[in-house]
Each structure stands twice: as structure tokens, then as C-alpha cells.
Amino acid sequence: MGCKISIAMGLAVGACMAAASHAEAAGQFVGVAAYYSKDYSGRTASGERYDPKKFTCAHRTLPFGTRVHVTDPRSHRSVDVVVNDRGPFTKGRVIDLSLAAASALGMTNRGLIKVVATVE
């Protein structure tokens, strides 16, 4: 996604944010995915206990319970996950996947990967 650079920085940022929101509202977003550590335990923002065997994810704004189809364009593997947590809180990342989802995508040996995600 490109942004036009403007003399007024606030306008340039606003234009980028509007484009990002529109892309997500349209049902698809692209970016870097990470996954929960195998040692992570605790509750998610929805109140559920994190289960590394379930196909779940964290997203900053999508409502809890939203189903997201996540595809690795490099391997063409894909998974369906359900939003039950908030995050990622690291700049440049768009989604955090459970260990089960990351394993199914084959990303646990690769670390961070670029994904295409479609809101269902």
C-alpha cells in the first residue's frame, strides 16, 4: 500500500490510515504474521485461556469471534482462525497466530512470515 507524501504530515498519515482501514473493511489485509511462543500460557483478551492446540489469533481491531482465513503466499498453505485476543503490539505485524495455526502454515521453522488474511 502506498501513501502520497504531503507537505502536511498529518494529512499523509491520515491518508495512509484511511487506506488501511478501507482495505481491512473490504475483508482482506496483508502483512507480517508472528505466533505465540510454545511456552506462552494465560488468558486472552476475550477471557479465554490460551490453548496452543486451537486455531486462534490476535488482531488489534477485529471483533472477538471473527473468522479469518490466513494464507502464506510463499507455500500456499492456509488456515482458518478465530480472533480471541488483541495484538500484535509490535510495529509492522498484522496478526499473531496460535501455535497450532503457525504449525499448520509451516512457519514455526521460519519465524515471521508475510500473509494474506481474509475476514470471513
Residue pairs with C-beta under 8 A, 6 or more apart in sequence:
1 16
1 19
1 20
1 23
3 12
3 15
3 16
3 19
4 12
4 15
5 12
6 12
6 15
20 29
23 29
23 30
24 61
24 62
24 119
27 118
27 119
28 116
28 117
28 118
28 119
29 94
29 116
29 117
29 119
30 94
30 114
30 115
30 116
30 117
31 92
31 93
31 94
31 95
31 114
31 115
31 117
32 92
32 93
32 94
32 112
32 113
32 114
32 115
33 70
33 93
33 94
33 95
33 96
33 97
33 102
33 107
33 112
33 113
33 114
33 115
33 117
34 88
34 90
34 93
34 95
34 96
34 97
34 111
34 112
35 96
35 97
35 98
35 99
35 101
35 102
35 107
35 108
36 50
36 52
36 96
36 97
36 98
36 99
36 102
38 52
38 99
40 50
40 52
41 49
41 50
42 49
42 50
43 49
43 50
44 50
44 56
44 58
44 84
44 85
45 58
45 64
45 84
45 85
45 86
46 64
46 84
46 85
48 56
48 84
50 56
50 85
50 98
51 98
52 98
52 99
52 100
53 98
53 99
53 100
54 82
54 98
54 100
55 79
55 80
55 81
55 82
55 98
55 100
55 101
55 104
56 81
56 82
56 83
56 84
56 85
56 97
56 98
56 101
57 68
57 70
57 81
57 82
57 83
57 84
57 85
57 95
57 96
57 97
57 98
57 101
58 83
58 84
58 85
58 86
58 87
58 88
58 95
58 96
59 66
59 68
59 83
59 85
59 86
59 87
59 94
59 95
59 96
60 86
60 87
60 88
62 68
62 83
62 119
63 83
64 83
64 84
65 82
65 83
65 84
66 82
66 83
66 119
66 120
67 80
67 81
67 82
67 119
67 120
68 80
68 81
68 82
68 83
68 95
68 117
68 118
68 119
68 120
69 78
69 79
69 80
69 117
69 118
69 120
70 78
70 79
70 80
70 81
70 95
70 97
70 101
70 105
70 115
70 116
70 117
71 77
71 78
71 115
71 116
71 117
71 118
72 78
72 105
72 106
72 107
72 113
72 114
72 115
73 114
73 115
73 116
74 113
74 114
75 105
75 106
77 104
77 105
77 106
78 105
79 97
79 101
79 104
79 105
80 120
81 97
81 98
81 101
85 96
87 96
88 94
88 95
88 96
93 112
94 115
94 117
95 115
95 117
97 105
97 107
99 108
102 108
105 113
105 115
107 113
